[in-house]
Structure formats: structure tokens, C-alpha cells
Amino acid sequence: MYVRLKTYEASAFGDHVLRYRCVHCFHEATARVFAHASSAAQAAHAIRTAPCPRCHRQDRKAALAVYRTTLSICLALLCAPVMLIAWSGHRFSAAVLAGLAIGAVPAMLFWKHKAGQLASAQVRFDPR
């Protein structure tokens, strides 16, 4: 018989320091990203999509890239159940109704997760 007396938990806290340059006003600063279990690529992405501390504008191309990839994945999450149900031999109209009902929740949750990263407050800019 196995009895567990202690519970262990592992977590990683990342503090990444990268250079930031605004594409609108060309303001340069040092940016810090504080996140749990984040990688350097996620930190660079968070800094690219962060609003400028001087002009408070966001890099539109970086934000549109996030929305474009997120939208394509959400469409795939919506279309995959429809195609699987239609492929299994059901009528296409019934497959559309059932597939959209099944795929809507994962697509909405994925959209909320990815779009919420654009408004995250995990980036801090060091004063000069």
C-alpha cells in the first residue's frame, strides 16, 4: 500500500530583460517580462505587443499577427468537428449543427486565452 505524506509542486518564474523600441515614436527602453514558466520567445512576443510607455500605442503588425494566427486556429477548431461528423456518414446539415455546437466552446476558450495575452500586464518598463 502506498501512502503519500507530502505533496511536492514545481513551478518556474521567469524574469526576462529585453530591449524595447517603439515603432511609432522610436522610444527605447529596457523591458522586463515577469511570467510563470515562460520562454524567451514568449517574453519577446509579450514585449513586442506591449503598449509603448511614452505614446501608449501598440505595434499594430504584432497584434494583427496574433489575431490572424488565432483566428485561423479557431476556424480549424470549428471546422474539424463538422468535417468529422459529415465524413462519418451523417447529413451535412446535421453535421454543421452538431459540429458547430461541439467546436464552439474550444474555439471561444482558445480565442479568449490568446487575445487575453495582448492585454496582459506582465511587461514592465525600467525608468531611464
TIVEXKE-351982 format. One line per 5 residues: number of its first residue (from 1); for each residue z, x, y of N, C-alpha, C, O. Coordinates in steps of 0.1 Angstrom, whole numbers. Each point is the difference from the previous one (the first is absolute). Example, Ala and Ser with C-alpha at 12.3 -4.5 7.8 and 13.67 -1.06 7.14 Angstrom:
1> 78,132,-57,0,-9,12,0,9,12,7,10,0  -14,-14,11,0,9,11,8,-8,11,1,5,11 .
This chain:
1> 0,8,-12,0,-8,12,0,9,12,7,10,1  -15,-14,9,-2,8,12,7,-8,12,-3,-11,2  12,18,5,6,-6,11,-2,9,12,3,12,0  -9,-18,11,-3,8,12,12,-2,10,2,-11,4  4,22,-1,12,-1,9,-4,3,15,6,-6,9 .
6> -16,14,-7,-4,3,14,-15,-3,2,-8,2,-9  5,-7,20,-14,-2,4,-4,10,10,6,2,10  -17,5,-13,-6,10,9,-12,-6,6,-8,-7,-6  6,11,19,-12,-5,7,-6,12,8,8,8,6  -21,-7,-6,-7,11,7,-8,-6,11,-7,-10,-1 .
11> 8,17,13,-9,-4,11,-3,12,8,7,10,0  -18,-11,6,-5,12,8,-2,-5,15,-6,-10,2  11,18,7,-1,-4,14,-9,11,6,3,12,0  -14,-16,6,-10,10,6,1,0,15,0,-10,6  0,22,-1,0,2,15,-12,9,2,1,12,-2 .
16> -12,-18,7,-12,8,2,-2,1,15,1,-9,8  -4,22,-4,-3,3,14,-14,4,2,-5,9,-6  -3,-17,14,-14,3,2,-4,-1,15,8,-6,7  -19,12,-4,-4,-1,14,-8,-14,2,-6,-5,-9  8,0,21,-7,-13,4,-7,2,13,4,6,9 .
21> -17,-11,-9,-8,0,12,-6,-14,1,-7,-5,-9  9,-1,21,-5,-14,2,-15,1,3,-5,9,6  -3,-18,-12,-14,0,2,-4,-7,13,-12,1,4  21,-7,3,-3,-7,12,4,9,12,-8,2,9  21,2,-8,4,7,12,2,15,-3,4,8,9 .
26> -7,-3,-21,1,14,-5,14,6,2,1,12,2  9,-21,-3,14,5,0,3,7,-13,-3,-6,-11  9,17,12,4,8,-12,15,0,-2,7,2,10  -2,-4,-22,14,-1,-3,2,5,-14,-9,1,-8  22,1,5,4,3,-14,6,-13,-5,9,-6,6 .
31> -14,1,-18,4,-12,-5,7,2,-13,-3,9,-8  14,-16,5,8,0,-12,-2,-13,-7,1,-11,6  -3,12,-19,0,-12,-8,12,0,-10,1,10,-8  7,-20,8,11,-1,-9,-3,-11,-10,-1,-12,4  1,15,-16,-3,-10,-10,5,4,-14,2,12,-3 .
36> 1,-22,-5,5,3,-14,-12,2,-9,-9,-8,0  9,18,-8,-10,3,-10,-14,0,6,-9,-6,-6  7,12,17,-13,1,6,-7,13,-2,7,10,-1  -20,-10,2,-7,13,-2,-5,4,14,1,-7,9  -7,19,-9,-6,5,13,-12,-8,4,-2,-2,12 .
41> -5,-3,-21,-12,-9,4,5,-13,6,-6,-5,10  16,-1,-16,6,-12,6,6,3,14,-1,-9,9  7,20,-7,5,4,13,-11,2,10,1,-5,11  -12,11,-15,-11,2,10,-6,-13,3,-4,-2,12  3,-7,-21,-6,-13,2,9,-8,10,-5,-7,9 .
46> 19,7,-11,9,-7,8,-1,5,15,1,-7,9  -3,20,-8,-1,6,14,-13,-4,6,0,-3,12  -11,3,-20,-13,-4,6,0,-14,5,-6,-3,10  13,-6,-17,0,-14,4,12,-4,10,1,-11,4  7,21,-1,11,-3,9,-5,-1,15,-9,6,4 .
51> 15,-15,4,-4,-1,14,5,12,8,10,6,-3  -18,-2,13,3,11,8,12,-2,8,3,-11,5  6,21,-4,12,-1,8,-2,-1,15,8,-6,7  -20,10,-2,-3,0,14,-7,-13,4,5,-7,8  -17,4,-14,-8,-11,4,2,-12,-10,-5,-11,3 .
56> 13,12,-13,4,-11,-10,-13,-6,-6,1,-12,-4  -12,19,2,-11,-5,-6,-1,6,-14,4,11,-2  -11,-18,-7,-1,4,-14,-14,5,-2,-10,-6,6  8,15,-15,-13,5,-4,-7,-11,-8,3,-4,-11  -13,-2,18,-7,-12,-6,-8,3,-13,0,-8,-9 .
61> -6,20,8,-7,4,-12,9,1,-12,-4,-4,-11  16,10,13,9,1,-11,5,-13,-5,2,-3,-12  1,-6,22,5,-13,-4,-11,-8,-7,3,-8,-9  -15,9,14,-11,-8,-6,-3,6,-14,-4,-8,-9  6,21,7,-2,5,-14,11,-6,-10,-4,-3,-11 .
66> 16,1,16,10,-6,-8,-4,-14,-3,1,-5,-12  -5,-3,22,-3,-14,-2,-13,-1,-9,0,-9,-8  -9,18,9,-13,-1,-8,3,2,-14,-4,-7,-9  12,17,5,3,3,-14,9,-11,-5,-1,-4,-12  11,0,20,9,-11,-5,-8,-13,-3,3,-7,-9 .
71> -12,4,18,-8,-12,-2,-9,0,-12,-1,-10,-7  -5,22,4,-8,1,-12,9,-1,-13,-5,-6,-9  16,12,9,9,-2,-11,5,-14,-2,1,-5,-11  2,-2,22,4,-14,-1,-11,-9,-5,3,-9,-8  -15,12,12,-11,-8,-5,-2,3,-15,-3,-10,-7 .
76> 5,22,3,-1,3,-15,11,-7,-7,-2,-5,-11  14,4,17,11,-7,-7,-3,-15,0,5,-7,-9  -12,1,18,-4,-14,0,-11,-3,-10,0,-10,-7  -10,19,6,-12,-2,-8,2,3,-15,-6,-6,-8  15,16,5,2,4,-14,4,-12,-9,-6,-2,-10 .
81> 16,-6,14,4,-11,-9,-11,-11,-1,-2,-6,-10  -6,4,21,-10,-10,-1,-11,5,-10,-4,-8,-8  0,20,9,-10,5,-10,5,1,-14,-7,-3,-9  20,6,7,5,1,-13,1,-14,-7,-3,-2,-11  7,-8,19,1,-14,-5,-14,-5,-2,-2,-7,-10 .
86> -8,9,19,-13,-4,-2,-7,7,-12,-8,-7,-7  11,19,5,-5,8,-11,5,-5,-14,-6,1,-10  18,-7,10,6,-5,-12,-6,-13,-5,3,-5,-11  -12,-1,19,-7,-12,-5,3,-13,8,-5,-10,-4  13,11,14,4,-12,7,-11,-3,11,-8,9,3 .
91> 8,-21,2,-10,-3,11,4,8,12,11,3,2  -22,0,6,3,9,11,8,-7,11,8,7,6  -9,-20,-4,8,-7,10,15,0,-4,9,2,8  -6,-3,-21,14,0,-5,5,15,1,12,2,3  -21,7,-6,4,14,1,3,4,14,9,8,2 .
96> -16,-13,8,2,3,14,14,-5,4,8,7,6  -5,-19,-9,13,-6,4,11,7,-7,10,4,7  -11,-1,-20,11,6,-7,1,15,4,11,5,2  -22,2,-1,0,14,4,5,2,14,8,10,2  -11,-18,7,5,2,14,15,-3,1,7,6,7 .
101> -3,-16,-15,15,-3,-1,8,12,-6,11,3,4  -17,3,-14,6,12,-6,0,12,9,10,7,1  -21,-4,5,-2,12,8,5,0,14,1,10,6  2,-22,-1,4,-1,14,14,7,3,1,7,10  8,-9,-19,13,6,2,0,15,0,6,7,9 .
106> -12,0,-19,0,14,1,-8,6,12,3,10,6  -14,-17,-2,-8,4,11,8,-1,13,0,9,8  8,-20,-6,8,-1,12,11,10,0,3,5,11  3,-3,-22,11,10,-1,-5,14,3,6,8,7  -18,-4,-12,-6,13,2,-4,1,15,3,11,6 .
111> -8,-22,0,-4,1,14,12,2,9,0,8,9  11,-15,-12,12,1,8,6,14,-1,5,5,10  -5,1,-22,5,13,-2,-8,10,8,6,9,7  -19,-9,-8,-8,10,6,-1,-2,15,0,10,8  -1,-22,-3,-1,-3,14,13,3,7,1,3,12 .
116> 10,-5,-20,13,2,6,3,15,3,8,4,8  -16,5,-15,2,14,2,-5,4,14,4,10,5  -13,-18,1,-6,3,13,11,-2,11,-1,7,10  10,-16,-12,10,-3,10,14,6,-4,10,-4,5  -10,14,-14,12,6,-4,6,9,11,-7,6,8 .
121> 20,-5,-8,7,8,10,5,13,-6,11,5,4  -18,1,-13,5,12,-7,-5,12,7,4,11,-4  -12,-12,15,-5,12,7,8,1,13,2,-9,8  4,21,-6,7,4,12,-7,12,7,-4,9,-7  3,-10,20,-6,11,8,11,8,7,9,-5,6 .
126> -10,18,-8,10,9,6,-4,1,15,-11,2,4  22,-2,5,-3,2,14,-4,14,3,4,10,-7  -11,-8,17,-5,13,4,11,7,8,-2,12,4 .
